[in-house]
């Protein structure tokens, strides 16, 4: 069949000929999508991008000559093509994927492999759904985030001959302020004024890098983030946010205490709930609306345990998770924030909460940290 104007044009960037074939077959099986270009590595991809931009790109991370992360860096400020990473579900794959999401990739799909729990059909559906969602993204939402996050990169290997980086002082300063704040938390016996439930999905990891590092380490609140992601990815996300933030960030474990001055990331594949006596519980109850962790499950538990001390935040993401959670927080006297459509990568979850009439205030991502602090201290 010929190319129609309404079809989503995709470039597949992948060094394995077999994977290029598999991903292209998946995408071409949907009449709304057409793979128009394939590239074997970043160098090849840049040459092809210079000739014309696809609507969406799928991008492998590990490739010879120029890998996926380097290509994203090269594209920054030049080409705004919504990009979906194809990631192996390993710790290394997770770390690189978190970095890719910070560099502006909008989402990721697992690399097709024999060990996946997903069937080929599920995987095909996921890749197709994410390519379609990516094709709807407004170029504004792909603008590079503030550079401050990029400066603070403890743990990134320094390139030989790259000269001194600015990262060291930033990392040291963050470490010093972390230590001082933790000392202060112990000495001041800061009360737990609020419990903040943050829900996010597509575009969430990058949004979080523009919120969490702006929270002071000694806030009288506990923040729990429910980001839709597989297990190893949530651990990498927590580690990465901890490295660039004064406030302590860790992946939640069953029985962790809800206490001020800490941000917990819900672990992939577990629901997280607030229980009595300021304790967090993990559960493997069935997924809700296809997701585990579920924003709704956590927000509902915060509403019932903390009532008017609950603060909810719904950030960018596909779907409607967080809508019934937001309603519960409102019903119990809590306060709800949602991200403004103009800064969302995907305006799905915030829209659902806003249209349900469950949101007190809508804010652009750049203002969200301030709005959260206002809600905590009010």
Backbone torsions as a table, in degrees:
resi	resn	phi	psi	omega
1	UNK	NA	152.2	-179.3
2	UNK	-79.2	173.7	-179.4
3	UNK	-83.7	127.6	175.7
4	UNK	-103.2	156.3	-176.1
5	UNK	-62.7	-27.6	-175.0
6	UNK	-84.1	-11.2	-178.3
7	UNK	-69.6	146.7	177.7
8	UNK	-82.3	120.5	-178.0
9	UNK	-88.6	124.1	-175.1
10	UNK	-120.4	138.8	169.2
11	UNK	-106.5	128.8	178.6
12	UNK	-103.1	117.3	-179.0
13	UNK	-110.2	114.1	-168.0
14	UNK	-164.0	128.9	-175.2
15	UNK	-80.2	-24.1	-179.9
16	UNK	-84.3	124.8	-179.3
17	UNK	-59.8	-38.5	-179.7
18	UNK	-62.6	-45.8	-179.1
19	UNK	-67.6	-35.5	176.2
20	UNK	-58.9	-41.9	-179.6
21	UNK	-65.6	-48.9	-176.1
22	UNK	-60.9	-49.4	-176.9
23	UNK	-65.2	-40.9	178.9
24	UNK	-63.6	-41.2	177.9
25	UNK	-61.4	-45.5	177.5
26	UNK	-53.2	-52.7	-172.3
27	UNK	-70.1	-42.0	-178.2
28	UNK	-69.7	-14.1	178.5
29	UNK	-71.3	-12.6	178.0
30	UNK	-101.3	126.5	-175.1
31	UNK	-62.7	-20.0	-178.2
32	UNK	-84.1	-5.4	-174.6
33	UNK	-122.4	142.4	176.2
34	UNK	-136.2	122.3	173.8
35	UNK	-77.7	114.6	-174.4
36	UNK	-102.0	-16.4	-176.3
37	UNK	-153.9	145.9	174.8
38	UNK	-129.3	143.3	179.0
39	UNK	-134.2	146.8	-175.4
40	UNK	-89.9	-17.3	179.6
41	UNK	-166.2	-178.1	-175.9
42	UNK	-63.9	-36.8	-179.2
43	UNK	-63.4	-48.8	177.9
44	UNK	-58.0	-44.1	-178.0
45	UNK	-63.1	-43.6	-179.0
46	UNK	-62.4	-39.8	178.3
47	UNK	-61.2	-40.6	-178.2
48	UNK	-74.9	-33.9	177.4
49	UNK	-64.1	-33.1	-179.7
50	UNK	-64.0	-23.5	-178.0
51	UNK	-88.2	-16.9	-178.8
52	UNK	161.0	143.0	-174.1
53	UNK	-95.6	134.9	171.3
54	UNK	-76.1	172.3	175.6
55	UNK	-77.2	-34.0	-176.9
56	UNK	-145.8	150.2	175.7
57	UNK	-126.1	139.1	168.1
58	UNK	-103.9	139.5	-169.5
59	UNK	-136.7	124.9	174.3
60	UNK	-78.1	153.4	179.3
61	UNK	-90.3	-53.7	-178.2
62	UNK	-83.7	112.7	176.2
63	UNK	-147.5	152.3	177.0
64	UNK	-72.0	171.8	177.2
65	UNK	62.4	-63.3	175.9
66	UNK	-144.7	117.5	-176.0
67	UNK	-83.0	178.8	-175.1
68	UNK	-62.5	-39.7	-179.0
69	UNK	-65.8	-43.1	179.8
70	UNK	-63.4	-41.0	179.0
71	UNK	-61.7	-43.3	178.3
72	UNK	-59.8	-41.2	178.6
73	UNK	-63.5	-41.8	179.5
74	UNK	-64.7	-34.3	-177.7
75	UNK	-76.0	-25.9	-175.5
76	UNK	-50.6	128.3	176.7
77	UNK	77.4	-10.6	179.9
78	UNK	-107.3	-54.0	-176.0
79	UNK	-125.0	122.2	175.7
80	UNK	-101.8	84.6	178.6
81	UNK	-111.8	120.7	177.9
82	UNK	-56.6	125.5	-171.7
83	UNK	-121.0	133.6	177.6
84	UNK	-113.5	123.3	-179.5
85	UNK	-80.6	142.7	173.2
86	UNK	-105.9	109.2	-165.7
87	UNK	-117.1	140.1	172.2
88	UNK	-79.6	144.1	-173.6
89	UNK	-85.8	50.5	178.0
90	UNK	-111.8	171.4	177.8
91	UNK	-62.4	-42.3	179.4
92	UNK	-63.2	-44.2	179.0
93	UNK	-59.6	-39.7	-179.5
94	UNK	-65.9	-45.8	-179.8
95	UNK	-60.1	-47.1	-179.6
96	UNK	-64.2	-35.8	-179.5
97	UNK	-67.3	-42.5	177.7
98	UNK	-59.0	-43.2	178.3
99	UNK	-62.2	-42.7	179.8
100	UNK	-62.3	-40.1	179.3
101	UNK	-65.3	-35.5	175.9
102	UNK	-67.0	-35.2	-179.6
103	UNK	-76.5	-2.6	173.7
104	UNK	117.6	-4.5	173.4
105	UNK	-61.1	146.9	-173.0
106	UNK	-95.5	-20.6	-177.3
107	UNK	-168.4	179.3	177.8
108	UNK	-147.2	156.4	173.6
109	UNK	-128.4	151.0	177.7
110	UNK	-68.5	146.6	177.9
111	UNK	-70.5	129.6	178.6
112	UNK	-58.3	126.6	177.6
113	UNK	-156.4	162.1	-176.8
114	UNK	-64.5	-23.0	-173.8
115	UNK	-88.4	-3.8	-176.8
116	UNK	-69.4	143.5	175.1
117	UNK	-72.4	-24.4	-178.0
118	UNK	-74.6	143.1	173.9
119	UNK	-78.6	164.5	177.9
120	UNK	-57.4	-38.5	-179.6
121	UNK	-65.5	-41.2	178.5
122	UNK	-63.1	-42.0	-178.2
123	UNK	-64.6	-43.9	178.4
124	UNK	-59.4	-46.0	-179.4
125	UNK	-61.6	-40.4	-178.7
126	UNK	-65.6	-45.3	-179.4
127	UNK	-63.1	-43.4	179.4
128	UNK	-62.9	-46.4	-178.0
129	UNK	-61.6	-40.7	-176.9
130	UNK	-73.6	-34.7	175.5
131	UNK	-64.6	-41.9	179.4
132	UNK	-63.9	-43.0	179.1
133	UNK	-63.5	-42.6	-178.1
134	UNK	-62.8	-33.7	-177.1
135	UNK	-67.8	-17.9	-179.1
136	UNK	-88.8	-7.4	-172.1
137	UNK	-70.1	135.9	178.2
138	UNK	-77.3	139.5	-178.2
139	UNK	-55.0	-31.5	-179.6
140	UNK	-57.3	-38.8	-177.6
141	UNK	-70.0	-13.2	180.0
142	UNK	-94.9	1.9	-179.4
143	UNK	-58.8	142.6	-179.2
144	UNK	-61.4	140.4	177.7
145	UNK	-69.9	172.1	177.6
146	UNK	-53.3	143.8	-174.4
147	UNK	-71.7	-15.1	-173.0
148	UNK	-53.1	-39.6	-178.7
149	UNK	-64.2	-36.6	-177.4
150	UNK	-67.7	-27.0	-177.9
151	UNK	-69.9	-32.7	-173.9
152	UNK	-94.4	91.3	-177.2
153	UNK	-129.6	62.4	176.5
154	UNK	-60.2	144.0	176.3
155	UNK	90.3	-13.1	175.1
156	UNK	-80.4	133.5	-177.9
157	UNK	-68.3	135.4	178.3
158	UNK	-77.3	135.6	178.7
159	UNK	-67.8	140.5	176.5
160	UNK	-59.9	135.0	178.0
161	UNK	71.8	15.1	-176.7
162	UNK	-84.3	-4.6	-178.8
163	UNK	75.8	172.3	-176.6
164	UNK	-68.0	138.3	177.7
165	UNK	-93.0	158.9	174.4
166	UNK	-79.6	-6.0	-172.1
167	UNK	-64.3	-38.1	-174.0
168	UNK	-55.4	-54.1	-178.9
169	UNK	-59.8	-39.3	179.9
170	UNK	-61.1	-47.7	-178.8
171	UNK	-61.7	-42.6	-179.9
172	UNK	-64.7	-42.2	-178.4
173	UNK	-63.2	-42.9	178.5
174	UNK	-60.9	-44.5	-179.1
175	UNK	-61.6	-43.0	-179.4
176	UNK	-63.8	-44.8	-177.7
177	UNK	-68.4	-34.0	175.1
178	UNK	-58.8	-51.6	-177.0
179	UNK	-59.8	-45.9	-178.6
180	UNK	-62.6	-42.6	-177.6
181	UNK	-66.9	-38.7	179.9
182	UNK	-66.0	-38.5	175.4
183	UNK	-59.0	-48.5	-178.1
184	UNK	-61.5	-40.3	179.6
185	UNK	-57.9	-43.1	-179.4
186	UNK	-68.1	-43.8	-175.3
187	UNK	-71.4	-40.8	-173.6
188	UNK	-81.8	-14.4	-174.8
189	UNK	48.5	58.2	-178.2
190	UNK	-62.5	131.2	-179.7
191	UNK	-75.4	157.7	175.3
192	UNK	-89.5	99.9	-178.7
193	UNK	-81.7	-42.2	-173.3
194	UNK	-139.5	156.2	170.5
195	UNK	-119.5	122.0	-174.1
196	UNK	-104.8	121.7	179.0
197	UNK	-106.0	116.6	-178.8
198	UNK	-109.6	127.8	178.4
199	UNK	-117.5	134.7	179.9
200	UNK	-153.8	159.1	177.8
201	UNK	-140.8	-117.7	-179.0
202	UNK	-56.6	125.5	-178.7
203	UNK	87.7	-7.1	-176.4
204	UNK	-63.2	-48.5	-177.3
205	UNK	-54.2	-41.3	179.8
206	UNK	-72.3	-37.5	177.7
207	UNK	-60.0	-40.5	-178.8
208	UNK	-63.6	-32.0	178.9
209	UNK	-70.6	-12.2	176.7
210	UNK	-101.4	1.6	180.0
211	UNK	-118.0	-56.6	-172.0
212	UNK	-59.9	-43.6	-179.9
213	UNK	-64.9	-13.5	179.9
214	UNK	-92.5	-2.2	179.7
215	UNK	-88.0	128.2	177.0
216	UNK	-63.7	151.2	-172.6
217	UNK	-71.6	-18.6	-174.8
218	UNK	-110.9	35.1	179.0
219	UNK	-67.6	146.0	-179.7
220	UNK	-81.9	46.0	-176.8
221	UNK	-151.0	156.2	172.1
222	UNK	-109.5	134.9	-179.6
223	UNK	-112.2	129.5	176.8
224	UNK	-121.9	123.2	-177.6
225	UNK	-103.3	125.2	173.5
226	UNK	-108.1	102.2	-179.4
227	UNK	-112.7	127.7	-179.8
228	UNK	-68.5	110.6	-177.9
229	UNK	-163.3	155.4	174.6
230	UNK	-71.9	165.2	-172.9
231	UNK	-49.9	-59.1	-173.2
232	UNK	-63.2	-27.5	-178.1
233	UNK	-69.0	-37.3	-179.8
234	UNK	-68.7	-33.4	176.7
235	UNK	-65.0	-44.3	178.7
236	UNK	-65.0	-39.4	179.4
237	UNK	-62.1	-44.7	179.8
238	UNK	-61.5	-44.4	-178.8
239	UNK	-62.2	-44.5	-178.3
240	UNK	-65.3	-45.1	179.6
241	UNK	-65.8	-37.6	178.9
242	UNK	-61.8	-38.7	-177.2
243	UNK	-67.0	-28.1	-176.3
244	UNK	-107.1	8.3	-176.6
245	UNK	-123.3	148.7	172.7
246	UNK	-71.9	-42.0	-178.0
247	UNK	-69.1	147.9	-179.7
248	UNK	-74.0	133.8	177.8
249	UNK	-125.3	129.3	176.3
250	UNK	-145.8	155.9	174.1
251	UNK	-71.2	134.9	-176.8
252	UNK	-70.9	144.4	173.5
253	UNK	-120.2	156.1	179.8
254	UNK	-58.6	130.7	177.7
255	UNK	90.1	-2.2	176.3
256	UNK	-59.1	147.6	-179.2
257	UNK	-86.2	136.8	172.3
258	UNK	-80.6	107.7	-177.2
259	UNK	-141.2	160.9	-176.4
260	UNK	-66.7	154.9	173.4
261	UNK	75.0	27.8	177.7
262	UNK	-144.0	144.8	174.7
263	UNK	-115.4	123.4	175.7
264	UNK	-103.6	139.3	171.5
265	UNK	-104.7	125.2	179.1
266	UNK	-63.2	132.1	-179.6
267	UNK	-71.2	143.3	178.7
268	UNK	-56.8	143.5	175.7
269	UNK	76.6	6.6	176.0
270	UNK	-127.8	136.9	165.6
271	UNK	-74.0	150.3	176.3
272	UNK	-122.4	139.6	-178.5
273	UNK	-135.8	145.5	172.1
274	UNK	-87.8	129.8	179.3
275	UNK	-113.7	-177.5	176.9
276	UNK	-63.2	161.2	177.4
277	UNK	59.9	33.4	174.3
278	UNK	55.7	45.5	179.4
279	UNK	-120.8	142.3	175.6
280	UNK	-96.3	138.9	177.4
281	UNK	-121.1	143.7	174.0
282	UNK	-106.6	146.0	178.8
283	UNK	-144.0	151.7	175.2
284	UNK	-110.3	34.8	170.8
285	UNK	-56.9	159.3	-175.6
286	UNK	-54.9	150.7	175.7
287	UNK	-56.2	151.4	174.8
288	UNK	-110.5	128.3	-175.7
289	UNK	49.9	38.8	174.8
290	UNK	79.8	4.2	-179.1
291	UNK	-125.1	143.9	172.2
292	UNK	-151.7	112.8	9.8
293	UNK	-72.2	152.4	177.8
294	UNK	-110.2	131.6	176.7
295	UNK	-63.2	-41.8	-179.5
296	UNK	-57.1	-47.1	-177.1
297	UNK	-57.9	-45.9	-178.3
298	UNK	-69.9	-45.2	-178.5
299	UNK	-61.6	-39.7	178.8
300	UNK	-62.2	-38.6	179.8
301	UNK	-69.3	-37.4	177.4
302	UNK	-64.4	-42.3	180.0
303	UNK	-59.7	-45.8	-174.8
304	UNK	-75.3	-31.0	-178.7
305	UNK	-86.8	-40.1	-171.2
306	UNK	-107.5	-11.9	175.3
307	UNK	53.4	-123.2	-174.9
308	UNK	-73.1	-5.3	175.4
309	UNK	-87.1	0.1	179.5
310	UNK	-85.5	136.5	174.1
311	UNK	-125.8	128.6	179.0
312	UNK	-113.1	146.3	178.4
313	UNK	-135.4	122.0	176.9
314	UNK	-109.7	119.1	-179.3
315	UNK	-105.2	179.6	179.2
316	UNK	-43.0	142.6	176.6
317	UNK	165.0	154.3	176.5
318	UNK	-77.4	151.0	171.3
319	UNK	90.2	-163.1	-172.7
320	UNK	-125.4	9.8	-178.4
321	UNK	-59.7	133.3	-177.6
322	UNK	108.0	-15.7	-178.7
323	UNK	-66.7	-53.8	-178.7
324	UNK	-70.4	-28.3	175.6
325	UNK	-65.6	-42.1	178.5
326	UNK	-63.0	-42.7	178.6
327	UNK	-60.9	-40.5	-180.0
328	UNK	-64.5	-44.1	179.7
329	UNK	-61.3	-43.0	178.2
330	UNK	-62.8	-45.4	-178.0
331	UNK	-59.8	-33.4	-178.6
332	UNK	-92.3	14.9	172.9
333	UNK	86.8	8.5	178.9
334	UNK	-82.0	-172.0	-173.6
335	UNK	-123.7	134.6	-175.8
336	UNK	-120.3	132.6	174.6
337	UNK	-116.5	150.1	174.0
338	UNK	-141.4	150.1	-178.9
339	UNK	-75.9	138.2	179.6
340	UNK	-66.0	143.5	-178.9
341	UNK	-52.2	-37.6	-173.8
342	UNK	-68.4	-20.6	179.0
343	UNK	-106.0	-5.9	179.7
344	UNK	-72.8	140.0	168.2
345	UNK	-70.5	-45.9	173.8
346	UNK	-130.4	119.4	-176.3
347	UNK	-91.1	67.7	-180.0
348	UNK	-109.0	-63.8	-177.1
349	UNK	-62.3	-46.6	178.6
350	UNK	-62.1	-40.5	-179.4
351	UNK	-59.5	-43.6	-177.6
352	UNK	-60.7	-42.3	-179.4
353	UNK	-69.5	-40.5	-178.9
354	UNK	-66.0	-45.8	-178.1
355	UNK	-67.3	-22.9	177.0
356	UNK	-78.6	-3.5	-179.9
357	UNK	73.9	25.2	-173.1
358	UNK	-103.2	8.1	-172.0
359	UNK	-115.2	130.8	178.7
360	UNK	-81.7	-36.9	-173.7
361	UNK	-147.8	137.0	178.3
362	UNK	-109.8	132.4	-176.9
363	UNK	-139.2	147.3	172.2
364	UNK	-66.3	152.3	-179.2
365	UNK	-52.2	-41.9	-176.7
366	UNK	-61.8	-22.6	-179.0
367	UNK	-100.7	-6.1	-167.7
368	UNK	-64.8	-38.9	179.8
369	UNK	-60.4	-42.7	178.5
370	UNK	-62.0	-42.4	-179.2
371	UNK	-64.3	-39.2	178.8
372	UNK	-64.1	-44.2	-179.8
373	UNK	-63.8	-40.7	177.6
374	UNK	-59.6	-43.8	-179.6
375	UNK	-65.8	-35.7	-179.3
376	UNK	-67.1	-44.0	-173.6
377	UNK	-87.0	-10.0	-177.3
378	UNK	-78.6	NA	NA
